Amino acid sequence: MRVSSGIGSVSQFLVANNEVVVNLTGVTDAQTITIKLSQVSDGTNTADVSVSARFLLGDTTGNGSVNASDISQTKARSGQALDFSNFRSDINLNGAINSSDITVVKSQSGNALP
């Protein structure tokens, strides 16, 4: 397993049943990373598989740009308990959605993925 395009590297990974969890380090902002998984098997066939992920600080909506919708979404989620539906709004990864997250999203407004 390796990063085949983009800036970053695989620090560790875990394979459990049909799921692969990949930890990355050195990932820079505003990019798409492609990870090549080697020798993936569906029980019949084995092949290499590539998976891409996009990274953009402040893009809480996941649409590839940081704008008013990200700011509004983060404000609306402020004070909520962190869960699967709102984790993207915890920009500073401190386990809470609050004014510091809103400040970061506002500071990134106007940025977009290439």
Jmol script that loads the backbone (N, CA, C; Angstrom):
load data "model"
ATOM      1  N   MET A   1       0.858  -1.162   0.000  1.00  0.00           N
ATOM      2  CA  MET A   1       0.000   0.000   0.000  1.00  0.00           C
ATOM      3  C   MET A   1       0.904   1.225   0.000  1.00  0.00           C
ATOM      4  N   ARG A   2       0.540   2.181  -0.873  1.00  0.00           N
ATOM      5  CA  ARG A   2       1.354   3.391  -0.965  1.00  0.00           C
ATOM      6  C   ARG A   2       0.534   4.529  -1.552  1.00  0.00           C
ATOM      7  N   VAL A   3       1.010   5.761  -1.328  1.00  0.00           N
ATOM      8  CA  VAL A   3       0.422   6.930  -1.970  1.00  0.00           C
ATOM      9  C   VAL A   3       0.984   6.984  -3.380  1.00  0.00           C
ATOM     10  N   SER A   4       0.106   6.894  -4.377  1.00  0.00           N
ATOM     11  CA  SER A   4       0.567   6.893  -5.768  1.00  0.00           C
ATOM     12  C   SER A   4       0.490   8.268  -6.410  1.00  0.00           C
ATOM     13  N   SER A   5      -0.288   9.194  -5.822  1.00  0.00           N
ATOM     14  CA  SER A   5      -0.272  10.580  -6.279  1.00  0.00           C
ATOM     15  C   SER A   5      -0.693  11.475  -5.129  1.00  0.00           C
ATOM     16  N   GLY A   6      -0.098  12.659  -5.079  1.00  0.00           N
ATOM     17  CA  GLY A   6      -0.349  13.597  -3.999  1.00  0.00           C
ATOM     18  C   GLY A   6       0.797  13.580  -3.007  1.00  0.00           C
ATOM     19  N   ILE A   7       0.733  14.502  -2.039  1.00  0.00           N
ATOM     20  CA  ILE A   7       1.784  14.633  -1.035  1.00  0.00           C
ATOM     21  C   ILE A   7       1.288  14.057   0.279  1.00  0.00           C
ATOM     22  N   GLY A   8       1.998  13.070   0.779  1.00  0.00           N
ATOM     23  CA  GLY A   8       1.670  12.393   2.022  1.00  0.00           C
ATOM     24  C   GLY A   8       2.198  10.984   1.961  1.00  0.00           C
ATOM     25  N   SER A   9       2.136  10.296   3.090  1.00  0.00           N
ATOM     26  CA  SER A   9       2.587   8.909   3.104  1.00  0.00           C
ATOM     27  C   SER A   9       1.721   8.091   4.052  1.00  0.00           C
ATOM     28  N   VAL A  10       1.691   6.799   3.808  1.00  0.00           N
ATOM     29  CA  VAL A  10       0.938   5.870   4.646  1.00  0.00           C
ATOM     30  C   VAL A  10       1.784   5.581   5.878  1.00  0.00           C
ATOM     31  N   SER A  11       1.244   5.880   7.066  1.00  0.00           N
ATOM     32  CA  SER A  11       1.979   5.595   8.291  1.00  0.00           C
ATOM     33  C   SER A  11       1.621   4.216   8.835  1.00  0.00           C
ATOM     34  N   GLN A  12       0.380   3.809   8.666  1.00  0.00           N
ATOM     35  CA  GLN A  12      -0.049   2.467   9.046  1.00  0.00           C
ATOM     36  C   GLN A  12      -1.413   2.199   8.432  1.00  0.00           C
ATOM     37  N   PHE A  13      -1.778   0.925   8.406  1.00  0.00           N
ATOM     38  CA  PHE A  13      -3.097   0.568   7.900  1.00  0.00           C
ATOM     39  C   PHE A  13      -3.590  -0.672   8.615  1.00  0.00           C
ATOM     40  N   LEU A  14      -4.909  -0.857   8.564  1.00  0.00           N
ATOM     41  CA  LEU A  14      -5.545  -2.001   9.198  1.00  0.00           C
ATOM     42  C   LEU A  14      -6.564  -2.569   8.224  1.00  0.00           C
ATOM     43  N   VAL A  15      -6.522  -3.872   8.028  1.00  0.00           N
ATOM     44  CA  VAL A  15      -7.499  -4.559   7.185  1.00  0.00           C
ATOM     45  C   VAL A  15      -8.334  -5.449   8.091  1.00  0.00           C
ATOM     46  N   ALA A  16      -9.653  -5.254   8.062  1.00  0.00           N
ATOM     47  CA  ALA A  16     -10.570  -6.066   8.859  1.00  0.00           C
ATOM     48  C   ALA A  16     -11.803  -6.366   8.014  1.00  0.00           C
ATOM     49  N   ASN A  17     -11.991  -7.635   7.716  1.00  0.00           N
ATOM     50  CA  ASN A  17     -13.099  -8.073   6.868  1.00  0.00           C
ATOM     51  C   ASN A  17     -13.029  -7.355   5.520  1.00  0.00           C
ATOM     52  N   ASN A  18     -14.055  -6.590   5.175  1.00  0.00           N
ATOM     53  CA  ASN A  18     -14.094  -5.893   3.890  1.00  0.00           C
ATOM     54  C   ASN A  18     -13.723  -4.420   4.007  1.00  0.00           C
ATOM     55  N   GLU A  19     -13.034  -4.044   5.067  1.00  0.00           N
ATOM     56  CA  GLU A  19     -12.731  -2.646   5.320  1.00  0.00           C
ATOM     57  C   GLU A  19     -11.228  -2.440   5.492  1.00  0.00           C
ATOM     58  N   VAL A  20     -10.733  -1.339   4.916  1.00  0.00           N
ATOM     59  CA  VAL A  20      -9.334  -0.951   5.068  1.00  0.00           C
ATOM     60  C   VAL A  20      -9.305   0.451   5.664  1.00  0.00           C
ATOM     61  N   VAL A  21      -8.595   0.603   6.772  1.00  0.00           N
ATOM     62  CA  VAL A  21      -8.410   1.911   7.396  1.00  0.00           C
ATOM     63  C   VAL A  21      -6.954   2.299   7.183  1.00  0.00           C
ATOM     64  N   VAL A  22      -6.741   3.489   6.601  1.00  0.00           N
ATOM     65  CA  VAL A  22      -5.397   3.946   6.272  1.00  0.00           C
ATOM     66  C   VAL A  22      -5.110   5.230   7.042  1.00  0.00           C
ATOM     67  N   ASN A  23      -4.017   5.249   7.796  1.00  0.00           N
ATOM     68  CA  ASN A  23      -3.557   6.457   8.467  1.00  0.00           C
ATOM     69  C   ASN A  23      -2.487   7.102   7.603  1.00  0.00           C
ATOM     70  N   LEU A  24      -2.653   8.398   7.355  1.00  0.00           N
ATOM     71  CA  LEU A  24      -1.718   9.144   6.520  1.00  0.00           C
ATOM     72  C   LEU A  24      -0.980  10.176   7.359  1.00  0.00           C
ATOM     73  N   THR A  25       0.241  10.501   6.958  1.00  0.00           N
ATOM     74  CA  THR A  25       0.999  11.587   7.571  1.00  0.00           C
ATOM     75  C   THR A  25       1.536  12.473   6.456  1.00  0.00           C
ATOM     76  N   GLY A  26       1.871  13.702   6.822  1.00  0.00           N
ATOM     77  CA  GLY A  26       2.482  14.622   5.866  1.00  0.00           C
ATOM     78  C   GLY A  26       1.554  15.086   4.765  1.00  0.00           C
ATOM     79  N   VAL A  27       0.249  15.012   4.985  1.00  0.00           N
ATOM     80  CA  VAL A  27      -0.726  15.420   3.975  1.00  0.00           C
ATOM     81  C   VAL A  27      -0.810  16.950   3.972  1.00  0.00           C
ATOM     82  N   THR A  28      -0.647  17.541   2.810  1.00  0.00           N
ATOM     83  CA  THR A  28      -0.772  18.990   2.689  1.00  0.00           C
ATOM     84  C   THR A  28      -2.203  19.358   2.293  1.00  0.00           C
ATOM     85  N   ASP A  29      -2.531  20.610   2.505  1.00  0.00           N
ATOM     86  CA  ASP A  29      -3.874  21.108   2.240  1.00  0.00           C
ATOM     87  C   ASP A  29      -4.113  21.275   0.739  1.00  0.00           C
ATOM     88  N   ALA A  30      -5.381  21.269   0.361  1.00  0.00           N
ATOM     89  CA  ALA A  30      -5.833  21.555  -1.003  1.00  0.00           C
ATOM     90  C   ALA A  30      -5.262  20.591  -2.030  1.00  0.00           C
ATOM     91  N   GLN A  31      -5.541  19.305  -1.824  1.00  0.00           N
ATOM     92  CA  GLN A  31      -5.060  18.307  -2.775  1.00  0.00           C
ATOM     93  C   GLN A  31      -5.927  17.058  -2.744  1.00  0.00           C
ATOM     94  N   THR A  32      -5.769  16.264  -3.780  1.00  0.00           N
ATOM     95  CA  THR A  32      -6.361  14.936  -3.841  1.00  0.00           C
ATOM     96  C   THR A  32      -5.224  13.929  -3.767  1.00  0.00           C
ATOM     97  N   ILE A  33      -5.358  12.969  -2.877  1.00  0.00           N
ATOM     98  CA  ILE A  33      -4.365  11.906  -2.729  1.00  0.00           C
ATOM     99  C   ILE A  33      -4.976  10.618  -3.263  1.00  0.00           C
ATOM    100  N   THR A  34      -4.176   9.856  -3.985  1.00  0.00           N
ATOM    101  CA  THR A  34      -4.598   8.542  -4.440  1.00  0.00           C
ATOM    102  C   THR A  34      -3.719   7.497  -3.758  1.00  0.00           C
ATOM    103  N   ILE A  35      -4.376   6.511  -3.165  1.00  0.00           N
ATOM    104  CA  ILE A  35      -3.688   5.423  -2.488  1.00  0.00           C
ATOM    105  C   ILE A  35      -3.884   4.158  -3.310  1.00  0.00           C
ATOM    106  N   LYS A  36      -2.785   3.478  -3.558  1.00  0.00           N
ATOM    107  CA  LYS A  36      -2.846   2.223  -4.307  1.00  0.00           C
ATOM    108  C   LYS A  36      -2.817   1.063  -3.322  1.00  0.00           C
ATOM    109  N   LEU A  37      -3.897   0.268  -3.328  1.00  0.00           N
ATOM    110  CA  LEU A  37      -3.987  -0.936  -2.519  1.00  0.00           C
ATOM    111  C   LEU A  37      -3.575  -2.112  -3.395  1.00  0.00           C
ATOM    112  N   SER A  38      -2.598  -2.863  -2.944  1.00  0.00           N
ATOM    113  CA  SER A  38      -2.071  -3.971  -3.749  1.00  0.00           C
ATOM    114  C   SER A  38      -2.726  -5.296  -3.389  1.00  0.00           C
ATOM    115  N   GLN A  39      -2.966  -6.093  -4.407  1.00  0.00           N
ATOM    116  CA  GLN A  39      -3.453  -7.464  -4.237  1.00  0.00           C
ATOM    117  C   GLN A  39      -4.773  -7.545  -3.475  1.00  0.00           C
ATOM    118  N   VAL A  40      -5.739  -6.724  -3.870  1.00  0.00           N
ATOM    119  CA  VAL A  40      -7.068  -6.752  -3.266  1.00  0.00           C
ATOM    120  C   VAL A  40      -7.857  -7.901  -3.892  1.00  0.00           C
ATOM    121  N   SER A  41      -8.496  -8.691  -3.046  1.00  0.00           N
ATOM    122  CA  SER A  41      -9.233  -9.860  -3.531  1.00  0.00           C
ATOM    123  C   SER A  41     -10.706  -9.752  -3.180  1.00  0.00           C
ATOM    124  N   ASP A  42     -11.542 -10.129  -4.141  1.00  0.00           N
ATOM    125  CA  ASP A  42     -12.979 -10.214  -3.878  1.00  0.00           C
ATOM    126  C   ASP A  42     -13.403 -11.660  -3.644  1.00  0.00           C
ATOM    127  N   GLY A  43     -12.441 -12.543  -3.460  1.00  0.00           N
ATOM    128  CA  GLY A  43     -12.711 -13.957  -3.257  1.00  0.00           C
ATOM    129  C   GLY A  43     -12.537 -14.763  -4.525  1.00  0.00           C
ATOM    130  N   THR A  44     -12.618 -14.073  -5.669  1.00  0.00           N
ATOM    131  CA  THR A  44     -12.437 -14.733  -6.958  1.00  0.00           C
ATOM    132  C   THR A  44     -11.287 -14.108  -7.726  1.00  0.00           C
ATOM    133  N   ASN A  45     -11.272 -12.795  -7.761  1.00  0.00           N
ATOM    134  CA  ASN A  45     -10.257 -12.054  -8.511  1.00  0.00           C
ATOM    135  C   ASN A  45      -9.356 -11.283  -7.558  1.00  0.00           C
ATOM    136  N   THR A  46      -8.099 -11.086  -7.976  1.00  0.00           N
ATOM    137  CA  THR A  46      -7.144 -10.290  -7.216  1.00  0.00           C
ATOM    138  C   THR A  46      -6.552  -9.247  -8.147  1.00  0.00           C
ATOM    139  N   ALA A  47      -6.531  -8.002  -7.685  1.00  0.00           N
ATOM    140  CA  ALA A  47      -5.988  -6.913  -8.504  1.00  0.00           C
ATOM    141  C   ALA A  47      -5.585  -5.755  -7.597  1.00  0.00           C
ATOM    142  N   ASP A  48      -4.830  -4.835  -8.147  1.00  0.00           N
ATOM    143  CA  ASP A  48      -4.516  -3.593  -7.454  1.00  0.00           C
ATOM    144  C   ASP A  48      -5.712  -2.652  -7.602  1.00  0.00           C
ATOM    145  N   VAL A  49      -5.995  -1.884  -6.553  1.00  0.00           N
ATOM    146  CA  VAL A  49      -7.123  -0.959  -6.550  1.00  0.00           C
ATOM    147  C   VAL A  49      -6.623   0.400  -6.083  1.00  0.00           C
ATOM    148  N   SER A  50      -7.047   1.449  -6.763  1.00  0.00           N
ATOM    149  CA  SER A  50      -6.699   2.805  -6.362  1.00  0.00           C
ATOM    150  C   SER A  50      -7.918   3.502  -5.769  1.00  0.00           C
ATOM    151  N   VAL A  51      -7.683   4.216  -4.668  1.00  0.00           N
ATOM    152  CA  VAL A  51      -8.738   4.940  -3.964  1.00  0.00           C
ATOM    153  C   VAL A  51      -8.257   6.373  -3.756  1.00  0.00           C
ATOM    154  N   SER A  52      -9.124   7.350  -4.048  1.00  0.00           N
ATOM    155  CA  SER A  52      -8.748   8.760  -3.900  1.00  0.00           C
ATOM    156  C   SER A  52      -9.506   9.414  -2.753  1.00  0.00           C
ATOM    157  N   ALA A  53      -8.846  10.394  -2.119  1.00  0.00           N
ATOM    158  CA  ALA A  53      -9.463  11.187  -1.061  1.00  0.00           C
ATOM    159  C   ALA A  53      -9.042  12.640  -1.258  1.00  0.00           C
ATOM    160  N   ARG A  54      -9.991  13.555  -1.025  1.00  0.00           N
ATOM    161  CA  ARG A  54      -9.711  14.989  -1.193  1.00  0.00           C
ATOM    162  C   ARG A  54      -9.509  15.633   0.175  1.00  0.00           C
ATOM    163  N   PHE A  55      -8.571  16.572   0.259  1.00  0.00           N
ATOM    164  CA  PHE A  55      -8.261  17.260   1.508  1.00  0.00           C
ATOM    165  C   PHE A  55      -8.290  18.765   1.274  1.00  0.00           C
ATOM    166  N   LEU A  56      -9.175  19.453   2.013  1.00  0.00           N
ATOM    167  CA  LEU A  56      -9.259  20.900   1.929  1.00  0.00           C
ATOM    168  C   LEU A  56      -9.714  21.428   3.287  1.00  0.00           C
ATOM    169  N   LEU A  57      -8.814  22.094   3.992  1.00  0.00           N
ATOM    170  CA  LEU A  57      -9.109  22.626   5.316  1.00  0.00           C
ATOM    171  C   LEU A  57     -10.291  23.583   5.254  1.00  0.00           C
ATOM    172  N   GLY A  58     -11.301  23.323   6.091  1.00  0.00           N
ATOM    173  CA  GLY A  58     -12.474  24.190   6.175  1.00  0.00           C
ATOM    174  C   GLY A  58     -13.638  23.771   5.305  1.00  0.00           C
ATOM    175  N   ASP A  59     -13.441  22.793   4.434  1.00  0.00           N
ATOM    176  CA  ASP A  59     -14.506  22.345   3.532  1.00  0.00           C
ATOM    177  C   ASP A  59     -15.402  21.352   4.257  1.00  0.00           C
ATOM    178  N   THR A  60     -16.259  21.860   5.132  1.00  0.00           N
ATOM    179  CA  THR A  60     -17.101  20.987   5.943  1.00  0.00           C
ATOM    180  C   THR A  60     -18.224  20.334   5.147  1.00  0.00           C
ATOM    181  N   THR A  61     -18.596  20.921   4.015  1.00  0.00           N
ATOM    182  CA  THR A  61     -19.654  20.339   3.189  1.00  0.00           C
ATOM    183  C   THR A  61     -19.102  19.291   2.219  1.00  0.00           C
ATOM    184  N   GLY A  62     -17.787  19.284   2.014  1.00  0.00           N
ATOM    185  CA  GLY A  62     -17.161  18.293   1.140  1.00  0.00           C
ATOM    186  C   GLY A  62     -17.370  18.544  -0.335  1.00  0.00           C
ATOM    187  N   ASN A  63     -17.657  19.790  -0.731  1.00  0.00           N
ATOM    188  CA  ASN A  63     -17.924  20.071  -2.139  1.00  0.00           C
ATOM    189  C   ASN A  63     -16.705  20.600  -2.904  1.00  0.00           C
ATOM    190  N   GLY A  64     -15.549  20.655  -2.240  1.00  0.00           N
ATOM    191  CA  GLY A  64     -14.335  21.071  -2.944  1.00  0.00           C
ATOM    192  C   GLY A  64     -14.021  22.542  -2.867  1.00  0.00           C
ATOM    193  N   SER A  65     -14.824  23.315  -2.118  1.00  0.00           N
ATOM    194  CA  SER A  65     -14.521  24.730  -1.923  1.00  0.00           C
ATOM    195  C   SER A  65     -14.987  25.161  -0.528  1.00  0.00           C
ATOM    196  N   VAL A  66     -14.339  26.194  -0.013  1.00  0.00           N
ATOM    197  CA  VAL A  66     -14.718  26.732   1.293  1.00  0.00           C
ATOM    198  C   VAL A  66     -15.428  28.052   1.056  1.00  0.00           C
ATOM    199  N   ASN A  67     -16.691  28.125   1.503  1.00  0.00           N
ATOM    200  CA  ASN A  67     -17.492  29.324   1.257  1.00  0.00           C
ATOM    201  C   ASN A  67     -18.526  29.504   2.367  1.00  0.00           C
ATOM    202  N   ALA A  68     -19.501  30.351   2.106  1.00  0.00           N
ATOM    203  CA  ALA A  68     -20.514  30.677   3.116  1.00  0.00           C
ATOM    204  C   ALA A  68     -21.278  29.444   3.606  1.00  0.00           C
ATOM    205  N   SER A  69     -21.465  28.447   2.761  1.00  0.00           N
ATOM    206  CA  SER A  69     -22.202  27.256   3.202  1.00  0.00           C
ATOM    207  C   SER A  69     -21.417  26.487   4.270  1.00  0.00           C
ATOM    208  N   ASP A  70     -20.096  26.479   4.166  1.00  0.00           N
ATOM    209  CA  ASP A  70     -19.278  25.813   5.181  1.00  0.00           C
ATOM    210  C   ASP A  70     -19.326  26.584   6.503  1.00  0.00           C
ATOM    211  N   ILE A  71     -19.287  27.898   6.403  1.00  0.00           N
ATOM    212  CA  ILE A  71     -19.367  28.740   7.598  1.00  0.00           C
ATOM    213  C   ILE A  71     -20.719  28.540   8.282  1.00  0.00           C
ATOM    214  N   SER A  72     -21.793  28.588   7.511  1.00  0.00           N
ATOM    215  CA  SER A  72     -23.137  28.405   8.066  1.00  0.00           C
ATOM    216  C   SER A  72     -23.300  27.031   8.703  1.00  0.00           C
ATOM    217  N   GLN A  73     -22.794  26.019   8.023  1.00  0.00           N
ATOM    218  CA  GLN A  73     -22.914  24.660   8.544  1.00  0.00           C
ATOM    219  C   GLN A  73     -22.166  24.516   9.870  1.00  0.00           C
ATOM    220  N   THR A  74     -20.963  25.056   9.939  1.00  0.00           N
ATOM    221  CA  THR A  74     -20.175  24.951  11.160  1.00  0.00           C
ATOM    222  C   THR A  74     -20.831  25.728  12.296  1.00  0.00           C
ATOM    223  N   LYS A  75     -21.351  26.917  11.998  1.00  0.00           N
ATOM    224  CA  LYS A  75     -22.073  27.700  13.020  1.00  0.00           C
ATOM    225  C   LYS A  75     -23.275  26.916  13.542  1.00  0.00           C
ATOM    226  N   ALA A  76     -24.031  26.300  12.645  1.00  0.00           N
ATOM    227  CA  ALA A  76     -25.233  25.560  13.044  1.00  0.00           C
ATOM    228  C   ALA A  76     -24.891  24.345  13.902  1.00  0.00           C
ATOM    229  N   ARG A  77     -23.711  23.794  13.722  1.00  0.00           N
ATOM    230  CA  ARG A  77     -23.301  22.604  14.472  1.00  0.00           C
ATOM    231  C   ARG A  77     -22.557  22.936  15.766  1.00  0.00           C
ATOM    232  N   SER A  78     -22.256  24.200  15.972  1.00  0.00           N
ATOM    233  CA  SER A  78     -21.515  24.607  17.169  1.00  0.00           C
ATOM    234  C   SER A  78     -22.247  24.147  18.426  1.00  0.00           C
ATOM    235  N   GLY A  79     -21.522  23.483  19.320  1.00  0.00           N
ATOM    236  CA  GLY A  79     -22.097  22.978  20.558  1.00  0.00           C
ATOM    237  C   GLY A  79     -22.655  21.575  20.474  1.00  0.00           C
ATOM    238  N   GLN A  80     -22.801  21.039  19.264  1.00  0.00           N
ATOM    239  CA  GLN A  80     -23.310  19.676  19.117  1.00  0.00           C
ATOM    240  C   GLN A  80     -22.262  18.662  19.578  1.00  0.00           C
ATOM    241  N   ALA A  81     -22.735  17.539  20.098  1.00  0.00           N
ATOM    242  CA  ALA A  81     -21.834  16.428  20.406  1.00  0.00           C
ATOM    243  C   ALA A  81     -21.312  15.873  19.086  1.00  0.00           C
ATOM    244  N   LEU A  82     -20.056  15.539  19.061  1.00  0.00           N
ATOM    245  CA  LEU A  82     -19.420  15.043  17.847  1.00  0.00           C
ATOM    246  C   LEU A  82     -19.908  13.639  17.515  1.00  0.00           C
ATOM    247  N   ASP A  83     -20.287  13.417  16.256  1.00  0.00           N
ATOM    248  CA  ASP A  83     -20.694  12.089  15.805  1.00  0.00           C
ATOM    249  C   ASP A  83     -20.379  11.938  14.314  1.00  0.00           C
ATOM    250  N   PHE A  84     -20.811  10.836  13.739  1.00  0.00           N
ATOM    251  CA  PHE A  84     -20.511  10.523  12.345  1.00  0.00           C
ATOM    252  C   PHE A  84     -21.070  11.565  11.379  1.00  0.00           C
ATOM    253  N   SER A  85     -22.177  12.202  11.736  1.00  0.00           N
ATOM    254  CA  SER A  85     -22.823  13.141  10.817  1.00  0.00           C
ATOM    255  C   SER A  85     -22.203  14.537  10.817  1.00  0.00           C
ATOM    256  N   ASN A  86     -21.431  14.885  11.840  1.00  0.00           N
ATOM    257  CA  ASN A  86     -20.931  16.256  11.926  1.00  0.00           C
ATOM    258  C   ASN A  86     -19.421  16.374  12.191  1.00  0.00           C
ATOM    259  N   PHE A  87     -18.697  15.269  12.178  1.00  0.00           N
ATOM    260  CA  PHE A  87     -17.275  15.288  12.527  1.00  0.00           C
ATOM    261  C   PHE A  87     -16.444  16.214  11.651  1.00  0.00           C
ATOM    262  N   ARG A  88     -16.868  16.447  10.414  1.00  0.00           N
ATOM    263  CA  ARG A  88     -16.108  17.322   9.507  1.00  0.00           C
ATOM    264  C   ARG A  88     -16.068  18.771  10.001  1.00  0.00           C
ATOM    265  N   SER A  89     -16.986  19.141  10.873  1.00  0.00           N
ATOM    266  CA  SER A  89     -17.011  20.510  11.392  1.00  0.00           C
ATOM    267  C   SER A  89     -16.053  20.714  12.571  1.00  0.00           C
ATOM    268  N   ASP A  90     -15.461  19.649  13.080  1.00  0.00           N
ATOM    269  CA  ASP A  90     -14.441  19.771  14.127  1.00  0.00           C
ATOM    270  C   ASP A  90     -13.095  19.979  13.442  1.00  0.00           C
ATOM    271  N   ILE A  91     -12.881  21.167  12.936  1.00  0.00           N
ATOM    272  CA  ILE A  91     -11.721  21.500  12.110  1.00  0.00           C
ATOM    273  C   ILE A  91     -10.405  21.330  12.862  1.00  0.00           C
ATOM    274  N   ASN A  92     -10.356  21.733  14.134  1.00  0.00           N
ATOM    275  CA  ASN A  92      -9.106  21.661  14.886  1.00  0.00           C
ATOM    276  C   ASN A  92      -8.915  20.332  15.617  1.00  0.00           C
ATOM    277  N   LEU A  93      -9.830  19.400  15.414  1.00  0.00           N
ATOM    278  CA  LEU A  93      -9.738  18.029  15.935  1.00  0.00           C
ATOM    279  C   LEU A  93      -9.581  17.964  17.451  1.00  0.00           C
ATOM    280  N   ASN A  94     -10.290  18.858  18.159  1.00  0.00           N
ATOM    281  CA  ASN A  94     -10.212  18.843  19.617  1.00  0.00           C
ATOM    282  C   ASN A  94     -11.394  18.130  20.259  1.00  0.00           C
ATOM    283  N   GLY A  95     -12.260  17.530  19.448  1.00  0.00           N
ATOM    284  CA  GLY A  95     -13.396  16.787  19.970  1.00  0.00           C
ATOM    285  C   GLY A  95     -14.636  17.618  20.227  1.00  0.00           C
ATOM    286  N   ALA A  96     -14.607  18.893  19.830  1.00  0.00           N
ATOM    287  CA  ALA A  96     -15.767  19.770  20.033  1.00  0.00           C
ATOM    288  C   ALA A  96     -15.915  20.684  18.820  1.00  0.00           C
ATOM    289  N   ILE A  97     -17.146  21.039  18.512  1.00  0.00           N
ATOM    290  CA  ILE A  97     -17.414  22.016  17.456  1.00  0.00           C
ATOM    291  C   ILE A  97     -17.745  23.325  18.159  1.00  0.00           C
ATOM    292  N   ASN A  98     -16.910  24.342  17.930  1.00  0.00           N
ATOM    293  CA  ASN A  98     -17.095  25.600  18.658  1.00  0.00           C
ATOM    294  C   ASN A  98     -16.555  26.781  17.847  1.00  0.00           C
ATOM    295  N   SER A  99     -16.429  27.923  18.505  1.00  0.00           N
ATOM    296  CA  SER A  99     -16.041  29.155  17.818  1.00  0.00           C
ATOM    297  C   SER A  99     -14.661  29.064  17.166  1.00  0.00           C
ATOM    298  N   SER A 100     -13.762  28.273  17.726  1.00  0.00           N
ATOM    299  CA  SER A 100     -12.439  28.162  17.097  1.00  0.00           C
ATOM    300  C   SER A 100     -12.534  27.468  15.739  1.00  0.00           C
ATOM    301  N   ASP A 101     -13.439  26.521  15.602  1.00  0.00           N
ATOM    302  CA  ASP A 101     -13.660  25.868  14.301  1.00  0.00           C
ATOM    303  C   ASP A 101     -14.255  26.854  13.303  1.00  0.00           C
ATOM    304  N   ILE A 102     -15.207  27.647  13.760  1.00  0.00           N
ATOM    305  CA  ILE A 102     -15.831  28.657  12.894  1.00  0.00           C
ATOM    306  C   ILE A 102     -14.786  29.651  12.407  1.00  0.00           C
ATOM    307  N   THR A 103     -13.902  30.064  13.293  1.00  0.00           N
ATOM    308  CA  THR A 103     -12.839  31.006  12.933  1.00  0.00           C
ATOM    309  C   THR A 103     -11.936  30.437  11.840  1.00  0.00           C
ATOM    310  N   VAL A 104     -11.575  29.168  11.959  1.00  0.00           N
ATOM    311  CA  VAL A 104     -10.715  28.545  10.943  1.00  0.00           C
ATOM    312  C   VAL A 104     -11.440  28.468   9.605  1.00  0.00           C
ATOM    313  N   VAL A 105     -12.706  28.052   9.624  1.00  0.00           N
ATOM    314  CA  VAL A 105     -13.464  27.961   8.370  1.00  0.00           C
ATOM    315  C   VAL A 105     -13.550  29.340   7.703  1.00  0.00           C
ATOM    316  N   LYS A 106     -13.842  30.369   8.489  1.00  0.00           N
ATOM    317  CA  LYS A 106     -13.905  31.726   7.935  1.00  0.00           C
ATOM    318  C   LYS A 106     -12.569  32.135   7.319  1.00  0.00           C
ATOM    319  N   SER A 107     -11.470  31.776   7.969  1.00  0.00           N
ATOM    320  CA  SER A 107     -10.144  32.164   7.463  1.00  0.00           C
ATOM    321  C   SER A 107      -9.780  31.448   6.167  1.00  0.00           C
ATOM    322  N   GLN A 108     -10.423  30.328   5.905  1.00  0.00           N
ATOM    323  CA  GLN A 108     -10.132  29.549   4.695  1.00  0.00           C
ATOM    324  C   GLN A 108     -11.109  29.844   3.557  1.00  0.00           C
ATOM    325  N   SER A 109     -12.115  30.702   3.822  1.00  0.00           N
ATOM    326  CA  SER A 109     -13.116  31.008   2.814  1.00  0.00           C
ATOM    327  C   SER A 109     -12.469  31.523   1.525  1.00  0.00           C
ATOM    328  N   GLY A 110     -12.908  30.972   0.421  1.00  0.00           N
ATOM    329  CA  GLY A 110     -12.356  31.336  -0.892  1.00  0.00           C
ATOM    330  C   GLY A 110     -11.391  30.294  -1.425  1.00  0.00           C
ATOM    331  N   ASN A 111     -10.914  29.392  -0.567  1.00  0.00           N
ATOM    332  CA  ASN A 111     -10.017  28.333  -1.034  1.00  0.00           C
ATOM    333  C   ASN A 111     -10.827  27.230  -1.716  1.00  0.00           C
ATOM    334  N   ALA A 112     -10.188  26.580  -2.664  1.00  0.00           N
ATOM    335  CA  ALA A 112     -10.844  25.495  -3.400  1.00  0.00           C
ATOM    336  C   ALA A 112      -9.807  24.499  -3.857  1.00  0.00           C
ATOM    337  N   LEU A 113     -10.267  23.298  -4.121  1.00  0.00           N
ATOM    338  CA  LEU A 113      -9.386  22.280  -4.692  1.00  0.00           C
ATOM    339  C   LEU A 113      -9.097  22.612  -6.142  1.00  0.00           C
ATOM    340  N   PRO A 114      -7.877  22.319  -6.577  1.00  0.00           N
ATOM    341  CA  PRO A 114      -7.540  22.602  -7.996  1.00  0.00           C
ATOM    342  C   PRO A 114      -8.341  21.734  -8.944  1.00  0.00           C
TER     343      PRO A 114
END
end "model"
wireframe off; spacefill off
backbone 0.3
color backbone group
